[in-house]
Amino acid sequence: MGGVHPVSAALDLELARLVLGIHVLVIGFNLAGLILVPIGWWRRWRWVRGCVWRAAHLLSMALVALQAALGRVCFLTAWQTQLMQRAGRQGVVGGLIQSWIDHVVFWNVPLGVLTVLYLAAGSYALVLWWWVPPRCRRSSQPANSARAARPTSGQSP
């Protein structure tokens, strides 16, 4: 009995699909940031300067670039592959949409090409941080209350 347990295989396959879904969301988030920040700067959208999402975007892009620079496969790809293999599958087995997403996410190109693309995308995200800087609060005290607490003349009321 050297086969894969059916319940375990089904769970691993569903987890692999979940990881693929998360991977697609991360890719979408990264691409959206690279595209929407310069468009938002041009259109004067205030939200593109949001500190938290811009920091999350820069961190995500830095992680992608670092993995590429170290010659490592994305940890989500490795995790999905491991789950698929544990389920006894070679590739994605599912519907048309899942198969299409798999082909969009996983390109059949040499790792060196992906490394250059990921490093360029990471560098571009860093340039966007400088070119369209996020607006982060420096203190926890709102600006209006800081002004109100300061006397405007030398006399007290």
C-alpha positions, 0 to 999 in steps of 0.5 A: 500500500504505497499509494496516497490516501484519498482524503489526504490527497484531496486535502492537499489538492485543495490546499494547493488550489488555495495557495494558487489563489493567494499567489494570484492575489499577490501577483495582482496586488504587485502589478496593480501597485506598479501600474496604479501609482503612476496613473494615480500620480498623473490623475492626482488620486490621493489614495495612491500615496497611502502609507500602509498599502505602499509600504506593503507593496514595496515590501512585497516587491522587495521580497520578490526581487530578493528571492530572484537575486538569490536564485530561489523559486517563489515560496508560494510556487514551492509550497504549491508544488509540494502540495501537488506532489503530495496529492500525487499530481504533476500539474494543475488538474482542474477546470479551464479557468484554473488551467489558464491561471496556472499558465499565466502565473507560471511562465516556462522561461529560464530562471535568469529571465525571470530574475531580470524581470523581478529585479527590474520590477523591484527597482521600479517599485523603489523608484515609485516610492521616491517619485510618488512618495507616500504620505505617512504621519510622523506623529500620533498627534493630529496637526490641528490639535498641535496648532491649537495647543500653541499660543499665537501671542506672548500673552495668555488668555 
